Amino acid sequence: LEGRAPGVLVHAAQVRPGVWLARGARVATDAQLLPPVLIGVNARVMSGAQVGPRAVIGDGSVVDSNAVVTDATLGAKTILGEG
């Protein structure tokens, strides 16, 4: 994500420096995204969550309210949170 992986193509829109959102990704307005971070296709980041730095949220995953993801990759279709 920091330009250190030659040949890797990120299929997402860079919404601000170091923050990429893939198609259908949804992020609550009060969630914190700390670059570099990639939010996958149809993934959700709920209210009060913190994602990053150095985090990848897999396609279809959910980061529940107030959860924290740093220095990690959350696999596809995974729910991280209290539930």
N, C-alpha and C positions, 0 to 999 in steps of 0.2 A: 504493500500500500504506500510505502514511502519511496517508490521508484527504484527499489533495490532488487526487483525480480524481473530481469530482462525476459521478454517474450510472454509475460502474463498480461492478459487483457481483462480489465474489470468492466463487466457489463452493468454499469450503474451510472447515474448522474452525480457529478461532484456538485453538491449544493453549497458548499463553502470549502475553503482549503482543508483537505484531509478528511472530509466527510462525504461518503458516497452512499446514495440511496438507490436501490434497484427498483424495478417496476413493481408497483403495488405496495411498497413498503410504507408503513404508517408510524409516525413518531408523535407522541403527546407533546403539546407545546411546552410543558414544564419538565420534560425529560432532558438530561444533559448528555450531549454527544461530544466526547473529547477526542480530537484527532490523534492518530489516524484511526478511522472506524469505517466499516462497511456493513450496511444493513441489507440483507438479502431480499429476494423476490417475495412479496406478500408477507414479510416479517412484521411484527408489531413490537413497539417499545412503549410501554405504558407509563402513566403518570408517575413522576418522581424517580424514575429509573435513571441510572447512570451507566452509559456504555462507553468504554474506552478509558484511557488510550490503549491502542494496539488491540482492538477487538474486532472480531468478525461474527456477525449474527447470521446463521444459516437460513436458507429459504424456508418460509412458512413457520419460523420459530416465534416464540413470544417471550419477551422479557417483561415479567410482571411488575406491578407497581412497587417502587422503592428497591428493586433488585439492583445489584451492581455487577458489572462484567468488565474486568480489566485484564489485559495481557492474556486473552483467551479466545478460543473459537467455540462458538455454540453450534452444535450440529443441526442439520436440517430437521424441521418438525419437532423441535424440542421446546419444552416449556420450562422456564427458569423462574422460580418464585415460590411463594409460600404454599400454594396449592399442590 
